[in-house]
Amino acid sequence: MPLEAFGAVVLAGGRASRLGGFDKATVEVGGRTLLATALDAVLDAGEVVVVGDQVPTERPVTFVREDPRHGGPVAALLTGCDALLRRPRTVVVLAVDMPRVTARTVRRLQEAADGTDGAVLVGPDGRRQLALVLDRERLEAVRPDHEGQHGYAVHRLLAGLRLTEVPAEDEEHRDVDTFADLRDLAD
């Protein structure tokens, strides 16, 4: 049975302070920008919103900025969901700095989310990653008010949801927070 159409939100608006403030979306790993790689992972999405500064892309996407600006991943996630023109049943949320997440990863998350509030990728250390599938209506049910979104912790937002944890395969859980991370991914 084919998977239902979904919306995607790519989180690309962080400060990247440990990367000297470089725009993570434009950082290259393996000759491709992190944004291009993230867009490849959500290739099957009916609509994609990128929360971050507008940069050139090979695919049509909607760019928005979170409100408040630099309000953290919860403000970005919710702003991205609000910007989806269609109202898909599920939303894939992906941090732009996870270049090992692929369309196959997204399909595994979608399959695991069936019958629950969603699914989240979990690294080998047990930490939840910013690669997840969420039921949009259930997300709305646990959403904090607008004023409470700034600095709101992702784990607090997700605490009220029944999420299936999906173990990362290979290096899917790896992200780029520092120059050392970038170097290690390039090896």
Secondary structure, DSSP 8 states (H G I E B T S, - for coil): ------EEEEE-----GGGTT--GGG-EETTEEHHHHHHHHTTT-SEEEEES-----SS--EEE--SSTT--HHHHHHHHHHH-SS--SEEEEEETT-TT--HHHHHHHHHHHTTSSEEEEE-TTS-EEEEEEEEHHHHHHH---GGG-TT--HHHHHTTS-EEEEE--TTTT----SHHHHHHHH-
